[in-house]
Amino acid sequence: MLVIRRRQGEALLLGPDIELSVLEITPSRVTIGVSAPREIVVLRREVAETREANKAASHLPNQGVLGEWAARLRNPRQHFPSDPPPPAR
């Protein structure tokens, strides 16, 4: 890991297109600004980890009523065994 010290108002370049700027320093936090092209995704680590966990959980088999309701939300036109029979014509 490369460790670089920066003061408020100073910046760090990552390649030619990404700039990290130290906007504010307080005793309990550092505020960083990120300038990057739109095609580069910038996420806080905890958001990325939550996304990965949610993605992994979405591939687990659904069970019971909750699984059926989750499937209904994904595909509202699909018919399920617990659906009432269609009305007679």
Secondary structure, 3 states (H helix, E strand, C coil): CCCCCCCCCCEEEECCCEEEEEEEECCCCEEEEEECCCCCCCCCHHHHHHHHHHHHHHCCCCCHHHHHHHHHHHCCCCCCCCCCCCCCC
